Amino acid sequence: MVITAEKLEKPNWFTTTFKLQGSIVPMIFPRVLLFCGLAAGVSLLYTSDLPIYLEKLGELTTNVIYNLILGLLIVFRTNTSYDRFWEGRKAWGSLVVNTRNLAQELQVALSGNEQEKQDAIRLLSAFAIATKLHLRDEDINDELKEQVTPAQLQQLETAKHRPLIIVFWIRSYLQQQMKEGNIIEAQVASANVMLNSLVEGISGCERIVTTPIPVAYRIFLKRLILIYCIGLPFRVVPEITWWSIPVMAIVSFLLLGVEEVGRELENPFGYGANDLPLDTICGAIVNTIENTLSLGKPVLPEKELQALSS
């Protein structure tokens, strides 16, 4: 993946502001309309000189303790979700770095059968793709099939954890090559460190997927927002009447929007606009591996060759 000036260019402020793709507006719009309808109903009752029996509920929206608790919970919710998103991005960043380094390490260090070496290095691409499918709970696709041999594909179809199987194959291959004298022990140890980092990365991603935000916390936050949005019209209608509708739209948009942003970032491994671009990242890894394989065996001076073999 080549970083171009276009990718680094800052987006236009107004274009970003009114952009719908990746926005939470379509998801919260029905709920905003519902609360605006509530404000309109309360305004109609008030202008018709009908009694409003929930005025005390409206006073709750100005309560300092209630607003403090609601604000803290919303901030905590957003920060927690973004931490999960950023942890996932760091895990995939580490995966990219280690696959690149390991591919070059194996390309330089390994001798012996060239086709077997290329198949082993392509397993790094297979690992990245298998990790993506594993996190999305998807079956083997054509993208993964292109990176493995028919025999390996047959084993992957019945495997419960495909990424770990692929790492096991790479370890086994390196051990076999060391026994045959095609790679030295120090290089195998270095490769194993990077393989351990790959396993650590996928374990971190699995921790994000298998540890959702506690249900009790999510329910409590939603109920606090619901109580606030229901009570607000009874607080503002006696003062601004029909203007309570746009006020209700703005306030409910803010509260529901921040809560929805947190929900969007909980699991960053999907296909949404707010998820990590795993397809792009895997494509970049595959291109890097193929470019590494196309370099061939480096030509080194005789002294360096002797130093590597000693």
N, C-alpha and C positions, 0 to 999 in steps of 0.2 A: 504494500500500500504506500503510495507516494503522497506526501503532504504537499499540497499546492497552495498558492496564494489565495485561491478561491475558497479553500476549506478554512483558511485562517481569517478570512474577511469577516468583520463584524456585521451581523444582520441589521437591517434597517429597523429603527425603533418602532415606527408606526406599522410596518409590515408584520413585525413580531406581535405587536399589541392586538391586532385584529385577525391574527391567524387562527383558524379553527382546527387544523390538523395538530394533534398533540394537546389541544386545549381541553379543559375539563367542563367547558360551557355546555356542550351537548349532553353531558351526563347529569349535570345538576339543574339544567333548565326546567324540567318538569317539576322538580321540588320547589324551585324559586317561584314558578307560576302558582303552585299550590298555596304558598305562604302569601303571595300577593292577593290571591283570591280571598284568603282569610282576612287580610287587611281591608279589602273592599267590603266584605260582609260586615265587619265590625263598624266601618265608616257608615254603612247604610243604616245599621241599627242606631248609631249615634245621631245621625242627621234626622232620623225618623222619631226622635225623642223617646226611643225605647230604652229601657234600663240595660246597662252593661254590668253583669254580675261578677265579672272576673277582673275588676280593677286592681285588686290586691295582687293578682298574678302579674299584672303589668309592672307593679312596683318592684317585683323581684329582679327585673332587668337592670335596675339601677343599684342593686345591692352590691356593695364592694366585695364582699366575700365570694358571692356567686360569680361575679365577673372575673375575680382573681383566679378562682379555681378553673373556670372555663378557659381563660387565656393560657394558664400554665399547661393544661391538658392538651390544648391545640398545638402549642409550641413543642411540647414533648413528643406528640404524635408525629409532627412533621420532621423533627430532628431525628427521631428513631428511624423513620422510613428512609430518610436521605442517607443515614449511616449505613443502612442495609444496601442501598443502591451503590454507594461509594465503595463499600467493602467488596461487592461483586465486581465492580470495575477494576479495583486493585488486583483482585484474584486473576481476572482475565489478562490484565497487563503483565502480571508475573508469568502467566502461561505463555504469552507471546514471547517474552524475553527468553524464557528457558527453552522453548522449542527452537528458536533461532540459534541460540548458543549451542544446544545439543546437536542440532543438524550439522552445524559447521564442525563441531568436535568430532562427530562420527565420520564425516566426509574426509577430514584430514587424517584421523588416527587409524581408521580401519583399512586393512588390506584383505586379500583373499578374493572370494567370489564377488564380482562387481554387482551382479543382479541381486544377490541376497542382501548386499549392503544397501542398495537403493530401496529394496522392499522394506528393510528395517527402518530406514530414515523416513520413508513415506508413512510409517506407522505413527509418526509424530503428527502428521496432518490428520490421520485417522483418529488419533486421540482427541484432538481439538473438536472435530466434528462429532465424535461419539459423546464428548462431554456436553456439547450443545444439545444434542438429542436427549441425553440423559436428564438434563435439567428441565427440559420441556416435556419429558415423559412421552417421547415419540419413538416410533419404530425405525429400523434401519432404512435409509433412503439411498437414492442413486449416488449422492455425493459421497457417502461413506463407502459404498461398494467400489468406487473407483480407486480407493486408496489401499485396499487389502486384496490378498490373493483369494481365489475360490475356497481354498481349505480354511483360511482364516475367517472368511465370511460365514461359512457353515458353523463354525464355533461361536461366532458372535450372535448368530440368530437364536441360539439357546442360552446365551450368557445372561445373567441377571444384572451384572455391573460391567458393561462393555469397556469403559475407560480403564478400569483396573486390570482387566484382561489384557488390554493392549500394552499397558506399562509392564505387565508380567512378561509378555512376549519379548519386549525390548531388553529387559534384564536378562532373560534366558539366552537371548542371542549374544549379548555382550559376554556373558560368562563362557559360552561355547567358543566364541572367538578368542578369548583370553587363553583358554585351554589349548587352542590350536596355534597360539603364538601370533595371531593376527593383530593383537592390540595389547598394550602393556597394562599392568595392574593399576598404575597411577591414573591412567586415562579412564579406566573402568570406574574407579572410585569417583573421579570427577563427574562422569556421566551419571552415576547413581545419585549424587547430590542433587543434580538437576531433575532427575526423575522423582526424587523425594519431594522437591518443590512442586512438581506437577500434581502429585497426589495431594499435597497440602492445599494447593489451589482449588482442586475440585471438592475437597472436603469442606473448605470454607464456603463454597457455593452451595453445597448440600445443606450446610447449617442454615443458610438464609432461607432455602426452599422449605425445609422441614421444621422451621421454627417461626410460625406466624405470630403476628401481634396477638397477645392474649385476648380471648373472646370477651371476657368481663370488661377489660379496658375499652375495647371498641364499642361495646353496648353502652357503657356508662357515658362515653363521650357523645355518642349519637343522641342519647336521651337528654343530656344537658343542652345540646344544640336545639333539639326539638322543643324543649320547655322554653328556651329563650325566644325562639322564633314564634311560638304560639303566644307568649306573653307580651311581646313587644307591641303589637297593634293596640292592645288595651292600655298601653302606656302613652303612645304618641297620638292616637286618634283624637282624644279630647283636646289636644293642642293644635294639631295641624289637619285634622279630618282627612280629606281625600289625598292630601300630600303624603299620607302614611303609606300609600301604595308604592311610590318610587323609593321611599325610605326603606320599606320592607324588602324591596327587590335588591337594593344595594347591600343591606345588612345580611340578608340570607345568602346572597351571592358570596360575600366575604367568608362567612362562617362555613357554609357548605363547600365552598371552593377549596379552602385550606385543608379541610378534612378529606376531601376527595383527592387532593394532591398527595397527601400521605398514603392513601390507599393505592394510588397509581404506582408509587415507588416501592411498595412492599416487596414485590417480586420482580426484579429487573431483568428476568431472563425470557420474557415472552416476545410477542411480535408487535406490541404497541409502540406508538411514537415516543413514549416516555421510557421504553425499555432499552437495555443495552443493545447496540447493533451487532449481535452475535454472528449473523450471517456475513457481515462485512469483515469482522475480525477473523472468522474462520477462513474466509476467502483470502485475506492477507497472509495468513499463516501458510495456506496451501501454495500461494505464489512464492513466498519466501523459500519454502522447502524445495520447490521445483527449480528456482533460481540457484539454490545451493547445489543441487544435483547437477545442474548444467555446467557448473564451474569445473567439474572433473577433479582429478587428483592434482594437487599443486606440485609444481616443479621446484624442488628445494636444492640448494647447494649440497655437495657431498658431505661437508662437515656437519651441517644441520641434520641430514639424514642419519648420520652415525650417532649424533647426540640423542635423537628421538628413539633409536633402537637400543641404546645402551641402558 
